[in-house]
């Protein structure tokens, strides 16, 4: 079976630990990055099927990473779920405008996240 790859990009260690734990438990191959530059290196190194991308990060923010990924024809099919602590409608619009497929506000339900990943990746 071809294990689906997920990249979790967040500068908050507890978010990385939580998502890595629940997604590994479901059998996904999870890698992590703590800033936008590291995320781009990992994306180019082993293209994930899906990525969770925090908006506010050091070095390169989530919107910049998202635009870069969606602007590259070889990477544009990666499903991007933006994560943010800011849940205003304008934040959601900005995430979707930068190319994100979806938007999840922190704190989130790990169970709902896993259910959504299953829907996306099968």
C-alpha positions in Angstrom: 0.0 0.0 0.0 1.3 3.4 -0.9 1.3 5.4 2.4 -0.1 8.9 2.0 2.3 11.7 3.0 1.3 14.6 5.2 3.4 17.6 6.1 2.6 19.5 9.3 4.0 23.0 9.3 3.6 25.0 12.6 5.9 26.8 15.0 3.9 25.6 18.0 5.3 22.3 19.3 2.1 21.1 20.9 0.2 21.5 17.5 2.9 19.5 15.7 2.9 16.8 18.4 -0.9 16.5 18.4 -1.3 16.3 14.6 1.7 14.0 14.2 0.3 11.6 16.9 -3.3 11.4 15.5 -2.2 11.1 11.9 0.5 8.5 12.5 -2.0 6.5 14.4 -4.2 6.5 11.3 -1.3 5.2 9.2 -0.2 8.3 7.5 3.5 9.1 6.8 3.9 12.5 8.7 6.8 14.9 8.5 7.1 18.3 10.1 8.5 21.7 9.7 8.6 24.7 12.1 8.9 27.6 9.6 8.1 28.4 6.0 11.7 28.0 4.7 12.0 24.5 6.2 8.5 23.7 4.8 9.5 24.6 1.3 12.7 22.4 1.6 10.6 19.4 2.8 7.9 20.0 0.1 10.5 19.9 -2.7 12.3 17.0 -1.1 9.3 14.7 -0.8 6.1 16.1 -2.2 3.3 15.5 0.4 -0.2 14.6 -0.6 -1.6 17.0 2.0 -0.2 19.7 4.3 -1.3 21.5 7.4 0.1 25.0 7.2 0.1 27.5 10.0 -0.5 31.1 8.9 1.8 32.9 11.4 5.3 31.5 11.3 8.9 32.9 11.3 11.0 33.2 8.2 8.2 32.8 5.7 4.5 32.9 6.7 1.9 30.4 5.6 0.4 32.7 2.9 3.9 33.0 1.3 4.4 29.3 1.4 0.9 28.6 0.0 1.3 31.0 -2.9 4.7 29.5 -3.7 3.3 25.9 -3.7 0.2 26.7 -5.7 2.3 28.7 -8.2 4.5 25.7 -9.0 2.9 23.4 -11.5 4.7 20.4 -10.0 3.4 21.1 -6.5 0.0 22.8 -7.1 -2.0 19.7 -6.5 -0.9 19.4 -2.9 -4.1 19.8 -0.7 -3.4 22.7 1.7 -5.3 23.2 5.0 -4.4 26.5 6.6 -4.3 26.6 10.4 -4.7 29.8 12.3 -5.7 31.2 15.7 -7.3 34.1 13.9 -10.8 33.1 12.8 -12.2 36.3 11.3 -13.9 36.1 7.9 -11.1 38.3 6.4 -8.5 35.7 7.6 -10.4 32.9 5.9 -10.6 34.9 2.7 -6.9 35.7 2.8 -6.1 32.0 3.3 -8.3 31.0 0.4 -7.0 33.9 -1.8 -3.4 32.7 -1.3 -4.4 29.3 -2.7 -5.3 27.2 0.4 -8.0 24.5 -0.2 -9.4 24.8 3.3 -9.1 26.8 6.5 -9.2 25.4 10.1 -9.3 27.6 13.2 -7.3 26.7 16.3 -8.1 25.2 18.7 -9.5 22.3 16.5 -10.9 18.9 17.2 -8.3 16.2 16.4 -11.2 13.8 15.6 -12.7 16.2 13.1 -9.2 16.8 11.5 -8.7 13.0 11.1 -12.2 12.6 9.6 -11.5 15.4 7.1 -8.1 13.9 6.2 -9.7 10.5 5.5 -12.3 12.2 3.2 -9.5 14.0 1.3 -6.9 11.2 1.0 -9.2 8.2 1.2 
